[in-house]
Amino acid sequence: MRTIAQLALNGIGVWLAARLVPGIEYDGGVLYLLLTGLVIGLINLTVKPIATLFSIPFIVLSLGLFFLAINGAMLILASLILEGLSVQGCMPAILGGLVLALFNWVVRAFGDS
Protein backbone atom coordinates (compact mmCIF):
# COMPACT_ATOMS: atom_id res chain seq x y z
CA MET A 1 0.00 0.00 0.00
CA ARG A 2 2.88 2.34 0.80
CA THR A 3 4.35 1.76 -2.67
CA ILE A 4 1.11 2.79 -4.37
CA ALA A 5 0.97 5.89 -2.20
CA GLN A 6 4.55 6.78 -3.15
CA LEU A 7 3.73 6.36 -6.85
CA ALA A 8 0.72 8.62 -6.47
CA LEU A 9 2.81 11.19 -4.59
CA ASN A 10 5.47 11.14 -7.31
CA GLY A 11 2.73 11.75 -9.87
CA ILE A 12 1.30 14.63 -7.83
CA GLY A 13 4.81 16.07 -7.51
CA VAL A 14 5.24 16.00 -11.28
CA TRP A 15 1.85 17.64 -11.72
CA LEU A 16 2.85 20.32 -9.20
CA ALA A 17 6.20 20.88 -10.95
CA ALA A 18 4.40 21.24 -14.29
CA ARG A 19 2.10 23.84 -12.76
CA LEU A 20 4.85 25.85 -11.03
CA VAL A 21 7.87 25.65 -13.33
CA PRO A 22 7.75 27.17 -16.81
CA GLY A 23 9.36 24.77 -19.25
CA ILE A 24 7.85 21.61 -17.75
CA GLU A 25 4.69 20.45 -19.44
CA TYR A 26 2.50 17.47 -18.71
CA ASP A 27 -0.25 16.05 -20.94
CA GLY A 28 -2.40 13.26 -19.62
CA GLY A 29 -4.92 12.17 -17.06
CA VAL A 30 -4.78 10.63 -13.62
CA LEU A 31 -3.67 7.21 -14.87
CA TYR A 32 -0.83 8.81 -16.78
CA LEU A 33 0.20 10.61 -13.59
CA LEU A 34 0.41 7.21 -11.88
CA LEU A 35 2.51 5.91 -14.77
CA THR A 36 4.74 8.97 -14.47
CA GLY A 37 5.08 8.32 -10.76
CA LEU A 38 6.02 4.71 -11.50
CA VAL A 39 8.68 5.71 -14.02
CA ILE A 40 10.18 8.32 -11.71
CA GLY A 41 10.12 5.83 -8.85
CA LEU A 42 11.95 3.24 -10.94
CA ILE A 43 14.50 5.79 -12.10
CA ASN A 44 15.09 6.92 -8.51
CA LEU A 45 15.43 3.29 -7.44
CA THR A 46 17.86 2.18 -10.16
CA VAL A 47 19.66 5.04 -11.90
CA LYS A 48 19.84 7.70 -9.20
CA PRO A 49 22.01 5.71 -6.74
CA ILE A 50 24.54 5.00 -9.48
CA ALA A 51 24.59 8.64 -10.60
CA THR A 52 24.96 9.74 -6.98
CA LEU A 53 27.85 7.34 -6.41
CA PHE A 54 29.78 8.66 -9.40
CA SER A 55 28.97 12.26 -8.42
CA ILE A 56 30.30 12.15 -4.85
CA PRO A 57 33.25 14.48 -5.59
CA PHE A 58 30.90 17.08 -7.10
CA ILE A 59 28.44 16.68 -4.23
CA VAL A 60 31.20 17.25 -1.68
CA LEU A 61 32.68 20.24 -3.53
CA SER A 62 29.27 21.89 -3.93
CA LEU A 63 28.25 21.11 -0.33
CA GLY A 64 25.34 19.01 -1.56
CA LEU A 65 23.98 21.40 -4.18
CA PHE A 66 24.91 18.98 -6.95
CA PHE A 67 21.97 16.85 -5.79
CA LEU A 68 19.79 19.42 -7.57
CA ALA A 69 21.55 18.64 -10.84
CA ILE A 70 21.11 14.91 -10.24
CA ASN A 71 17.38 15.38 -9.56
CA GLY A 72 17.10 17.46 -12.73
CA ALA A 73 18.88 14.80 -14.75
CA MET A 74 16.48 12.16 -13.42
CA LEU A 75 13.53 14.35 -14.45
CA ILE A 76 15.00 14.76 -17.96
CA LEU A 77 15.48 10.98 -18.16
CA ALA A 78 11.82 10.48 -17.22
CA SER A 79 10.77 12.95 -19.92
CA LEU A 80 12.78 10.97 -22.48
CA ILE A 81 10.92 7.80 -21.52
CA LEU A 82 7.44 9.33 -21.28
CA GLU A 83 5.84 11.07 -24.26
CA GLY A 84 3.42 13.14 -22.17
CA LEU A 85 6.12 14.74 -20.03
CA SER A 86 8.23 17.50 -21.54
CA VAL A 87 11.19 19.21 -19.87
CA GLN A 88 12.63 22.02 -21.97
CA GLY A 89 16.11 22.72 -20.76
CA CYS A 90 18.46 22.35 -17.86
CA MET A 91 17.11 25.09 -15.59
CA PRO A 92 13.48 23.88 -15.73
CA ALA A 93 14.75 20.36 -14.99
CA ILE A 94 16.71 21.53 -11.94
CA LEU A 95 13.78 23.63 -10.68
CA GLY A 96 11.39 20.74 -11.30
CA GLY A 97 13.69 18.39 -9.41
CA LEU A 98 13.74 20.92 -6.57
CA VAL A 99 9.92 21.06 -6.53
CA LEU A 100 9.75 17.25 -6.44
CA ALA A 101 12.33 17.04 -3.65
CA LEU A 102 10.58 19.72 -1.57
CA PHE A 103 7.19 18.11 -2.11
CA ASN A 104 8.50 14.69 -1.02
CA TRP A 105 10.23 16.28 1.98
CA VAL A 106 7.03 18.02 3.11
CA VAL A 107 4.97 14.84 2.65
CA ARG A 108 7.48 12.82 4.67
CA ALA A 109 7.63 15.48 7.40
CA PHE A 110 3.86 15.39 7.88
CA GLY A 111 3.65 11.64 7.37
CA ASP A 112 6.08 10.80 10.17
CA SER A 113 4.31 12.84 12.81
CORTA-V55307 format. One line per field, one symbol per residue. burial: I if it has 16 or more other C-alpha atoms within 10 Angstrom, else O. Layout:
burial = ???
This chain:
burial = OOOOOIIIIIIIIIIIIIOOIOIIIIOOOOOIIIIIIIIIIOIIOOOIOOIIOOOOOOIOOOOOOIIIIIIIIIIIIIIOOOOOIIIOOOOIIIIIIIIIIOIIOOOOOOOOO
